[in-house]
Amino acid sequence: MAEGNRTRVGEFILMSFSSLPTEIQSLLFLIFLIIYLVTLLGNSLIILVTLTDPMLHSPMYFFLRNLSLLEIGFNLVIVPKMLGTLLAWDTTVSFLGCAMQMYFFFFFGVAECVLLATMAYDRYVAICNPLYYPVIMNQRTRAKLAVASWFPGFPVATVQTTWLFSFPFCGTNKVNHFFCDSPPVLRLVCADTAMFEIYAIVGTVLVVMIPCLLILCSYIRIAVAILKIPSAKGKHKAFSTCSSHLLVVSLFYVSSSLTYFRPKSNNSPESKKLLSLSYTVVTPMLNPIIYSLRNNEVKNALGRTFRKALGLRICIP
């Protein structure tokens, strides 16, 4: 619909990696497809073994199951559409489709920030108060903490997405990204967005920094408690219970911080795409691998699950 010399936007075109040669895009499609399938398989296996194996019914694995569920949701929101854009047969996204993708991206992203802080608190209680751990982290408390981790994503995603898509979009409809992220979509708005940008910056800082500070405080207390353990074996055992989580936290926060908190002068669209890949595509794949390779309980549970599956298959005539 025309309005003066402006054309109101009804759909968007995701530019993705269109600046690259077709051969490179085809190669990226295969790489990202493999990563996507590995992500879905790895996180699904984590959910399966933590549900079915009685040895993994502790609070730590309850929260790990929630993390795997988040990672699957995060991937389903971003990767299928990106794969379509790489083949150049599905580069358009409707106005509503773009808004929905952005909404769930914010929802899962905020929920993951808070859940990682919740998992750090769980490790703090387990190491600093081991005798009271089963009492403090009972089933009711676990459920409340899980709900508290998922819930903040709703208001943040609702406010930011609704506000952004209430602006008029006109002129070009090309989003220079592989998904509908806030900054590239905001560049297409033909209105004053100063208040929204202030809100977005403050909101992002709070969403990232508050959980990050909680994680930092938890690990400072954990480090102090570990240093008080007299034996080297005891120290190693205590540290090994939280090393996987610490590595996952580092990957998530370093990649997301480099994406959203770098100076604009150093933040070209192409470099931001590469950084965005790290926490939207690569990190969700690495999380189940990290927890599987660095955690003997998970490795043993996976072994038991595969043996049971093979045993059932052999027994069935």
Residue pairs with C-beta under 8 A, 6 or more apart in sequence:
1 7
1 8
2 8
3 170
6 170
6 171
6 190
7 170
7 171
8 168
8 169
8 170
9 95
9 169
9 170
9 171
9 173
9 188
10 94
10 95
11 92
11 93
11 94
11 95
11 98
11 173
12 92
12 93
12 94
12 95
12 98
12 173
12 174
12 175
12 180
12 185
12 188
13 91
13 92
13 93
13 173
13 174
13 175
14 81
14 82
14 85
14 91
14 92
14 93
14 175
14 177
14 178
14 179
14 180
15 85
15 91
15 174
15 175
15 176
15 177
15 178
16 82
16 85
16 86
16 91
16 177
16 178
17 24
17 25
17 28
17 85
17 86
17 178
17 273
18 25
18 85
18 88
18 91
19 270
20 28
22 88
25 86
25 87
25 88
26 86
26 87
28 86
29 83
29 86
29 87
32 79
32 82
32 83
32 86
32 281
33 83
35 79
35 281
35 282
35 285
36 75
36 79
36 80
36 83
36 281
38 285
39 71
39 72
39 75
39 79
39 281
39 284
39 285
39 288
40 72
40 75
42 285
42 287
42 288
42 289
42 292
43 68
43 69
43 71
43 72
43 284
43 287
43 288
44 68
44 72
45 288
45 302
45 305
46 64
46 65
46 68
46 288
46 291
46 292
46 298
47 65
47 68
47 69
48 305
49 56
49 298
49 301
49 302
49 305
50 56
50 57
50 61
50 62
50 64
50 65
50 68
50 301
51 65
52 305
53 301
53 304
53 305
55 297
55 300
55 301
56 297
56 298
56 301
59 122
59 126
59 133
59 137
59 142
60 119
60 122
60 123
60 126
60 241
61 297
61 298
62 142
62 146
63 115
63 118
63 119
63 122
63 142
63 145
63 146
64 119
64 291
66 115
66 146
66 149
66 150
67 112
67 115
67 116
67 119
67 248
67 287
68 287
68 288
70 108
70 111
70 112
70 115
71 112
71 284
71 287
71 288
72 284
73 104
73 108
74 105
74 108
74 109
74 112
74 280
74 284
75 280
75 281
75 284
77 101
77 104
77 105
77 108
77 179
78 101
78 105
78 178
78 179
78 280
78 281
79 280
79 281
81 90
81 93
81 101
81 178
81 179
82 178
82 179
82 281
84 90
84 91
85 91
85 178
93 101
93 180
95 165
95 169
98 165
98 175
98 180
98 185
99 161
99 165
99 180
101 179
101 180
102 157
102 160
102 161
102 164
102 165
102 180
102 181
102 182
102 185
103 157
103 158
103 161
104 157
105 157
105 179
105 180
105 181
106 153
106 156
106 157
106 160
106 161
106 182
107 153
107 154
107 156
107 157
108 153
109 153
109 207
109 256
110 152
110 153
110 156
110 157
110 207
111 149
111 150
111 152
111 153
112 252
113 207
113 208
113 211
113 212
113 252
114 148
114 149
114 150
114 152
114 153
114 211
115 146
115 149
115 150
116 211
116 215
116 245
116 248
116 249
116 252
117 149
117 210
117 211
117 212
117 214
117 215
117 218
118 145
118 146
118 148
118 149
119 245
120 214
120 215
120 218
120 219
120 242
120 245
120 249
121 145
121 214
121 218
122 137
122 145
123 218
123 222
123 241
123 242
123 245
124 218
124 219
124 221
124 222
125 132
125 133
125 136
125 137
126 133
126 137
126 241
127 222
127 225
127 226
127 238
127 241
127 242
128 221
128 222
128 225
129 136
152 207
156 203
156 207
159 199
160 182
160 199
160 200
160 203
163 196
163 199
164 182
164 185
164 186
164 189
164 196
167 189
167 190
167 191
167 193
167 196
168 189
168 190
168 191
169 188
169 189
169 190
170 190
171 188
171 190
172 188
173 188
174 188
175 184
175 185
175 188
176 184
176 187
176 269
177 184
177 269
177 272
177 273
177 276
178 273
178 276
179 276
179 280
181 276
182 200
183 272
184 269
186 193
186 196
186 197
186 200
204 260
208 253
208 256
208 257
208 260
212 253
215 249
219 242
219 246
222 238
222 242
225 238
226 235
226 238
226 239
227 235
229 235
229 238
240 294
243 294
244 290
244 291
244 294
244 295
247 290
247 294
248 283
248 286
248 287
248 290
248 291
251 278
251 279
251 283
251 286
252 279
252 283
255 275
255 278
255 279
255 282
255 283
256 279
258 275
259 272
259 275
259 276
259 278
259 279
291 298
292 298
292 299
292 302
293 299
